[in-house]
Structures are given as structure tokens and as C-alpha cells.
Amino acid sequence: MSFNPADNIQDLQYFGEFGGVNPSISDSSTYTFLSAKTMFDTFEGNADGCYLYSRHSTPSNLYLGKALAAMEGTETANVAASGMGAITPVLLQICGTGDHIVSSRTIYGGTYAFLKNFTPRLGIKTTFVDITKLDVVEAAITKNTKILYCESVSNPLLEVADIKGLSALAKKYNLKLVVDNTFSPLSISPAKLGADVVCHSLTKFINGSSDTVGGVVCGTQDFINELRSVNDGASMLLGSTMDSLRASSILKNLRTLHIRMKQHSFNAAYLADKFQADGLITVYPGLESHPSHQLFKSMMNAEYGFGGMLTIDAGSLEKANELMELMQHKNLGYLAVSLGFYKTLFSAPGSSTSSEIPVEEQKEMGLTDGLIRFSIGLDNDIARTYQIMKACMIEVGVLKK
Ligand SMILES: *Cc1c(COP(=O)(O)O)cnc(C)c1O
């Protein structure tokens, strides 16, 4: 049987302590022990099934982690209070002073800032590369390199990483391949393609209702144990723990992710096709014009589509801003950062989510002033939405009549 992430989530079965169809929410920061000996063993990490203190783990967090591990096909997972709260401990767990990271240069602004500005203070250096060129990636690897870091589909340029190719490099040089899969849940299963660690910001598509931040690290039991170690685990000691109430609400939203992703992908594919036909510079991995269209196709779980993210170039920041304000006025979506909401969200990354990246570097990677990033919503009638969007584009002069 082939791997299907949504079926794996559906196949899990758990009940609440009173037979509720949802697991009960654990509402405690600390846990009692029947014997002092068990408490000691739990501290030593030798008492499976015992809870100690909720920064370490909680039943609710373990349920959510289990479902996300099933989705990614990894042994286990650890949830965190935010995407950054998941990603940064992974990097700090694997790397120490003197170590080196090779990272894609087109990544989430916060991760970029962490690697560019923060980790050098700890003596960890990062080389940023064009992740789509495996020879360039390989040339950047040094004897101190510990991690290859990328996003399956990158923010905001929607570049696609060759995860199998990167995994082969990681194996050759004994590195860990860490992949942020926030933009392509269900569509791409990085661990199945050879990634060692898969991270998500749950804030985006997975939770899907823009009401919380959250994150997860999916990986081997050994690696997750390391992150959670009371002695030297970065997740445990840096303390970005998710609250149980949030874990239970994200778990409930996760169960409709497959339905939502299909609709996000359907709507984004429809708009991308139309925008391109109208003559706009449109980037969407589902378009044959996308440089990595075939690569995405070769990696994807086809039924979930090419995802809900697309970009267009409005020509200038002024035009982009004018268009976004008008689209919001017409209630086509919101001028907001983030992604994965039921409404379409749009922003100009150069002056917002990627503003951590110096303007010179933005130019070099092809991040233009007029770029608008869309997270396409769950619109029931996308053809109707398109007609109104097109009228907006004509009104501000991004499209000719
Ligand atoms: C939002 C985002 C993050 C950070 O997640 P938070 O939940 O905001 O901490 C990391 N990576 C990607 C690709 C994102 O879109």
C-alpha cells in the first residue's frame, strides 16, 4: 500500500477518558506519582507513559504529536508553541560553536534572521545558497557542516527543493537534512523522500483558522528524545511549550486538513492559470511554466494538489499596495501576513515578511518590489472571485482592459 498522509491521520483512534470521541484535554502543569521511585525514573527518562511536568510533555500534546507524526510518516513528533519554537531548538540541538549550516537562501524571514543574525553569536555559521542547484549546495559543504536546511516549497518565491537529491548529499557527508514543510502539508511528505527532520508552523494550513500559533518537529524517537531531554534538550530547556488547550483545538482542525488542502489547491490552480493567461508574471508550482513543475510532480501526493500559495508581480510596490488595498475593499481577502486561512490573504513580502532580508539580497534572489504573495482561500466559487479580482487589476492598471 502506498503512503497516504491523510489516511494515516484518519486511521488513528483515541477516546477521552469517559469514552468521549475526542481525547480529554489535560489541564495540569504537574503530575502526581504513586511512588517516589517512579518520579526518579521519569526524570531519568526511564518511565514510559508517566508525565512529569507539562513543559516536558502532556497527554494532549502527545496526541497532536502522534497525529502529525502519522501525517509525515516519522516515528514521533514534538509540538511547540510556535513554528519558530519548533525550528530553532532543532538547529541548536544539532549545532554548537564551530559548526556550520548550509541553508536555502529563500526561506521564511524569521528563520533567515535566526541563521543570519542570531546563531553567529553562538559561533554557528550559515552559508545561504540557491537550493535548486545541487552542485552549489554540495560546494558549500565544509568539514564543519552539520545541517542542510530548506523549505519544501520556499517562502515567498515558491522554489521547490529536490528533497531526494538533498537527502543523497546529506547521507554522503553525514549531515542532517532538515525540511520546513509549512507550505505543502499533505502534498509533499519530506521524510518519505529522505529528510531526517520535518518541521511545520502549525499556525498556517494545518490549524487553518488563524486563531493561534503553533509548531511541530517530526523525526526519529531518538532525536525527539534528545530535544526533550531534561539535561540538555533544546526544546525542553528553551521552553517553547504548547498549551494543552491549543493542542486539542489544533488536533480537531487537523482532521479536516485534507479537505481544505484540496480546495486551496483547486482554487490556487484556477487563479494561477487565469492570471498567467491574462499576461501576469505568475509563479505557482502547478503551472508548467514553473521551473520545478516536474520536480514537484515527481515528489507529490497527487490528490492534494500543488498547494494554496501563488505569487504575481504587480510591477512596483505602489501598484502592489494599490491592488491589495482595493482587493481588501472588495472583500476578496485580507491584506495580512500568514497563510492557510479560509479567506485569501495577500502581502508584499519584500516590505513585510521578508524584510529581514537585505534589499541587495532580495534583488539577487529575484524577490521584486511588486511581488504579491497570495495564500488562496477556500472560496466556494473561485470563478466568481476571479472576475472581481480581474476587475480590480484593471482598475489599478496592473492589467489592461
Ligand atoms: C510562519 C512560518 C514559520 C514560523 O512559524 P510561526 O508559527 O510564526 O513561529 C516558519 N516557516 C514558515 C515557512 C512559515 O511560513
The ligand as an SDF file (V2000), in Angstrom:
LIG
                    3D

 15 15  0  0  0  0  0  0  0  0999 V2000
    5.1810   31.1320    9.5670 C   0  0  0  0  0  0  0  0  0  0  0  0
    6.3170   30.2970    9.1790 C   0  0  0  0  0  0  0  0  0  0  0  0
    7.2850   29.9160   10.1260 C   0  0  0  0  0  0  0  0  0  0  0  0
    7.2510   30.3940   11.5580 C   0  0  0  0  0  0  0  0  0  0  0  0
    6.1420   29.9120   12.2410 O   0  0  0  0  0  0  0  0  0  0  0  0
    5.4800   30.6880   13.4900 P   0  0  0  0  0  0  0  0  0  0  0  0
    4.3450   29.7930   13.8490 O   0  0  0  0  0  0  0  0  0  0  0  0
    5.0780   32.0410   13.0270 O   0  0  0  0  0  0  0  0  0  0  0  0
    6.5230   30.7630   14.5460 O   0  0  0  0  0  0  0  0  0  0  0  0
    8.3010   29.0970    9.7100 C   0  0  0  0  0  0  0  0  0  0  0  0
    8.3920   28.6780    8.4400 N   0  0  0  0  0  0  0  0  0  0  0  0
    7.4930   29.0200    7.5060 C   0  0  0  0  0  0  0  0  0  0  0  0
    7.6540   28.5230    6.1160 C   0  0  0  0  0  0  0  0  0  0  0  0
    6.4250   29.8410    7.8390 C   0  0  0  0  0  0  0  0  0  0  0  0
    5.5490   30.2000    6.9040 O   0  0  0  0  0  0  0  0  0  0  0  0
  1  2  1  0
  2  3  1  0
  2 14  2  0
  3  4  1  0
  3 10  2  0
  4  5  1  0
  5  6  1  0
  6  7  2  0
  6  8  1  0
  6  9  1  0
 10 11  1  0
 11 12  2  0
 12 13  1  0
 12 14  1  0
 14 15  1  0
M  END
$$$$
